[in-house]
Amino acid sequence: MNNTLPEHAPLTQFPIQDNCLQIGGISLTRLVHRVGTTPFYAYDRHKITERIGLLRQHLPTEIQLHYAMKANPMPAVVQLLAGLVDGIDVASAGEMKIALDTPLPPDKISFAGPGKKKHELTCAIAAGVILNMESEQEMMLIAQCGERLGITPKVAIRVNPNFELKSSGMKMGGGSKPFGVDAERVPDMLKQLHALGLELIGFHIFSGSQNLNAEAIQEAHTQTIQLGIQLAEQAPTSVKLLNIGGGFGVPYFPGDQALNLPVIGENLQKLMPVIKRQLPQAQIVIELGRYMVAEAGIYVCRVLERKLSRGHTFLITDGGLHHHLAASGNFGQVIRKNYPVIIGNKVHGTEKEVVSVVGPLCTPLDMLADRLSMTKASIDDLVVVLQSGAYGMTASPTAFLNHPPPTEVLV
Ligand SMILES: *Cc1c(COP(=O)(O)O)cnc(C)c1O
């Protein structure tokens, strides 16, 4: 073994008892019986609650936290988070329906995403949800829908900034983007709002996702707030909301280090006096998906077969890329890297082996771990993919090869 290879960051969020992973206070072997079938996703409500507490502890008290639902739209998870955060950001009419089922008031829900259709806009206006406008054309459509309903639409402008979030896993701002309105075109839009009968709530500036570099996030926050202040000066009414995005990352791969949240909080604390002076009416919102839920979730599947092929051992499981595309390396990864994967019912085995974990799909892409050192597993042992609470089931092609979809439980 080459000792210089980076390893996965130690993941200690779930206790281990009798060598078995515990989630939601239940041992994994017992949870399997409770769920009834493998594969499944399990999310730990206590871990989600703890994570929101950590954010509140380190971020200025004036900052509002929104949950970006696309990371995990399981209704039970969304209901739990609705009681912990200040608002929910949705990206489709389907997600909006789940958010409206929570006790949150509709003006704490905002709807972003390009290509919103007339009927979706109509639903949102009728509900009183804030529409994050992605283009001038969408602004015109919203005005038409509002007029037809006789309701004043509440809108925010999603701005494509003139800078980007450096070292981000997925860049969603800066340069040419399908998201938001280029910053230099926003002043012209602002001039039209009043005549179109739209109520401006504020601005939404989201520049990227899965970032573990605290310095890059600090820089983006500083620039985002400057841009927000500049745009607010040109707004016809005072700005009530400035959504400065999020993008806080979690460690997935060997060599990744957890995000330094305290320094991000300190930087925001330093920016608060400027914000209070320049945007006295504005609520500052940070929207996070992954950071709130990823580490609270696991994906569990069962070893069906140990297969030896020319000296290499494969564990063939009942789970795979159709349930967990991200762990297979096919959701935005440039070079395939292993998620943290363990044998959940034998976490610390004395006997280790290097194996590849694959699923039942007839494609070489169906791989959950590639040449990873794990406890030696037997048939019926439980393979656990950690860091699976975000972009797991929801980002997976569950219809591919027509196996049954996984169950999801909140424990
Ligand atoms: C995807 C998305 C998010 C959530 O990103 P995470 O990396 O899960 O925190 C937030 N806001 C917008 C606009 C998004 O598109």
The ligand as a Tripos MOL2 file, in Angstrom:
@<TRIPOS>MOLECULE
LIG
   15    15     1     0     0
SMALL
NO_CHARGES

@<TRIPOS>ATOM
      1 C1        -28.5460   23.8440   -6.3550 C.3       1 LIG1
      2 C2        -28.7970   25.1440   -5.7850 C.ar      1 LIG1
      3 C3        -28.5760   25.3620   -4.4160 C.ar      1 LIG1
      4 C4        -28.0680   24.3120   -3.4830 C.3       1 LIG1
      5 O1        -26.7260   24.0140   -3.6540 O.3       1 LIG1
      6 P1        -26.0060   23.1030   -2.5650 P.3       1 LIG1
      7 O2        -24.6630   22.8100   -3.1120 O.co2     1 LIG1
      8 O3        -26.8280   21.8660   -2.4040 O.co2     1 LIG1
      9 O4        -25.9530   23.8760   -1.2950 O.co2     1 LIG1
     10 C5        -28.8570   26.6120   -3.9120 C.ar      1 LIG1
     11 N1        -29.3360   27.5920   -4.6990 N.ar      1 LIG1
     12 C6        -29.5550   27.4140   -6.0090 C.ar      1 LIG1
     13 C7        -30.0640   28.5370   -6.8220 C.3       1 LIG1
     14 C8        -29.2860   26.1930   -6.6020 C.ar      1 LIG1
     15 O5        -29.4980   26.0380   -7.9060 O.3       1 LIG1
@<TRIPOS>BOND
     1     1     2 1
     2     2     3 ar
     3     2    14 ar
     4     3     4 1
     5     3    10 ar
     6     4     5 1
     7     5     6 1
     8     6     7 2
     9     6     8 1
    10     6     9 1
    11    10    11 ar
    12    11    12 ar
    13    12    13 1
    14    12    14 ar
    15    14    15 1
@<TRIPOS>SUBSTRUCTURE
     1 LIG1         1 GROUP 0 **** ****
